[in-house]
Amino acid sequence: MFSDLRQAGRYLGQTMRLMVGMPDYDAYVTHMQTTHPDKPMMSYAEFFRERQEARYGSGAGKCC
């Protein structure tokens, strides 16, 4: 039962992060390990910065 609750908590956390636009680093790591094992993997900090940059751009505000 404890493992079921823990798994539900992981899914809830992942869902909440995706709802606010924060990508899942664990999913990235799994994808890189299975699909691109020969390529270097970003650290969490690098991943987070790259995803923010992809979402918000270089800081130049874009209106409409």
Backbone as CSV, one residue per row, in Angstrom:
resi,resn,N_x,N_y,N_z,CA_x,CA_y,CA_z,C_x,C_y,C_z
1,MET,0.820,-1.193,0.000,0.000,0.000,0.000,0.863,1.256,0.000
2,PHE,1.956,1.241,0.783,2.826,2.409,0.840,3.420,2.726,-0.526
3,SER,3.806,1.679,-1.261,4.387,1.913,-2.582,3.346,2.487,-3.544
4,ASP,2.083,2.088,-3.402,1.021,2.645,-4.238,0.841,4.138,-3.954
5,LEU,0.879,4.509,-2.683,0.752,5.922,-2.324,1.942,6.720,-2.831
6,ARG,3.119,6.149,-2.729,4.317,6.827,-3.205,4.249,7.034,-4.719
7,GLN,3.811,6.012,-5.435,3.676,6.117,-6.895,2.626,7.167,-7.261
8,ALA,1.513,7.194,-6.531,0.479,8.199,-6.781,1.033,9.597,-6.533
9,GLY,1.842,9.749,-5.509,2.466,11.040,-5.220,3.392,11.476,-6.338
10,ARG,4.126,10.549,-6.902,5.013,10.878,-8.038,4.200,11.357,-9.224
11,TYR,3.123,10.637,-9.546,2.274,11.038,-10.669,1.653,12.413,-10.420
12,LEU,1.208,12.641,-9.201,0.614,13.937,-8.868,1.648,15.049,-9.008
13,GLY,2.847,14.824,-8.504,3.910,15.818,-8.620,4.260,16.099,-10.070
14,GLN,4.370,15.048,-10.864,4.681,15.219,-12.278,3.577,16.007,-12.978
15,THR,2.337,15.679,-12.681,1.204,16.381,-13.286,1.215,17.855,-12.916
16,MET,1.471,18.145,-11.649,1.482,19.537,-11.212,2.621,20.315,-11.876
17,ARG,3.796,19.706,-11.988,4.913,20.381,-12.648,4.592,20.672,-14.106
18,LEU,3.993,19.708,-14.799,3.653,19.918,-16.198,2.555,20.969,-16.359
19,MET,1.653,21.059,-15.400,0.580,22.051,-15.468,1.122,23.482,-15.412
20,VAL,2.198,23.678,-14.700,2.774,25.017,-14.602,3.943,25.195,-15.571
21,GLY,4.149,24.235,-16.436,5.166,24.351,-17.463,6.565,23.943,-17.049
22,MET,6.684,23.225,-15.962,7.998,22.774,-15.511,8.200,21.334,-15.970
23,PRO,9.104,21.104,-16.913,9.287,19.760,-17.451,9.875,18.797,-16.426
24,ASP,9.729,17.529,-16.709,10.127,16.469,-15.792,11.544,15.989,-16.099
25,TYR,12.491,16.278,-15.209,13.882,15.898,-15.405,14.041,14.378,-15.431
26,ASP,13.310,13.672,-14.586,13.416,12.209,-14.558,13.007,11.598,-15.903
27,ALA,11.973,12.157,-16.531,11.556,11.665,-17.847,12.637,11.947,-18.882
28,TYR,13.278,13.112,-18.773,14.384,13.452,-19.672,15.531,12.455,-19.516
29,VAL,15.911,12.155,-18.275,17.007,11.223,-18.013,16.678,9.844,-18.591
30,THR,15.480,9.364,-18.349,15.062,8.067,-18.877,15.114,8.061,-20.395
31,HIS,14.611,9.123,-21.007,14.626,9.223,-22.465,16.056,9.201,-23.000
32,MET,16.938,9.980,-22.380,18.324,10.041,-22.841,19.023,8.695,-22.685
33,GLN,18.775,8.011,-21.587,19.414,6.717,-21.348,18.945,5.657,-22.336
34,THR,17.680,5.667,-22.681,17.152,4.630,-23.565,17.301,4.975,-25.040
35,THR,17.178,6.253,-25.398,17.171,6.640,-26.800,18.511,7.176,-27.296
36,HIS,19.227,7.888,-26.431,20.484,8.528,-26.832,21.604,8.225,-25.829
37,PRO,21.934,6.966,-25.612,22.941,6.642,-24.588,24.338,7.167,-24.914
38,ASP,24.590,7.475,-26.182,25.908,7.951,-26.601,26.083,9.466,-26.427
39,LYS,25.003,10.183,-26.163,25.071,11.642,-26.039,25.193,12.047,-24.573
40,PRO,25.879,13.167,-24.311,25.993,13.629,-22.921,24.648,14.124,-22.389
41,MET,24.437,13.931,-21.100,23.189,14.312,-20.455,23.393,15.612,-19.667
42,MET,22.422,16.497,-19.741,22.497,17.753,-18.993,22.284,17.489,-17.501
43,SER,22.916,18.305,-16.681,22.632,18.269,-15.247,21.246,18.861,-15.033
44,TYR,20.713,18.709,-13.808,19.395,19.278,-13.533,19.398,20.787,-13.756
45,ALA,20.447,21.470,-13.303,20.514,22.931,-13.457,20.557,23.317,-14.933
46,GLU,21.344,22.602,-15.727,21.410,22.882,-17.164,20.063,22.624,-17.831
47,PHE,19.439,21.520,-17.462,18.131,21.163,-18.007,17.100,22.241,-17.675
48,PHE,17.083,22.672,-16.417,16.120,23.675,-15.986,16.326,24.990,-16.757
49,ARG,17.589,25.434,-16.875,17.884,26.670,-17.611,17.491,26.549,-19.078
50,GLU,17.793,25.408,-19.685,17.470,25.209,-21.096,15.966,25.243,-21.323
51,ARG,15.218,24.608,-20.427,13.756,24.597,-20.564,13.161,25.989,-20.339
52,GLN,13.699,26.741,-19.388,13.218,28.116,-19.181,13.516,28.979,-20.397
53,GLU,14.700,28.824,-20.943,15.083,29.577,-22.134,14.158,29.233,-23.300
54,ALA,13.860,27.952,-23.464,12.979,27.516,-24.544,11.570,28.075,-24.366
55,ARG,11.146,28.185,-23.131,9.784,28.664,-22.880,9.669,30.185,-22.926
56,TYR,10.623,30.876,-22.319,10.504,32.319,-22.166,11.414,33.120,-23.081
57,GLY,12.302,32.472,-23.798,13.197,33.181,-24.691,14.333,33.845,-23.960
58,SER,14.973,34.762,-24.611,16.176,35.392,-24.048,15.855,36.537,-23.112
59,GLY,14.660,36.627,-22.639,14.302,37.687,-21.705,13.628,38.865,-22.392
60,ALA,13.728,38.938,-23.699,13.054,40.014,-24.425,11.557,39.734,-24.394
61,GLY,10.830,40.621,-23.784,9.388,40.418,-23.664,8.702,40.426,-25.011
62,LYS,7.823,39.501,-25.192,7.056,39.438,-26.437,5.601,39.646,-26.080
63,CYS,5.062,40.645,-26.635,3.655,40.942,-26.338,2.806,40.606,-27.548
64,CYS,1.816,39.824,-27.327,0.812,39.447,-28.327,1.465,38.921,-29.561
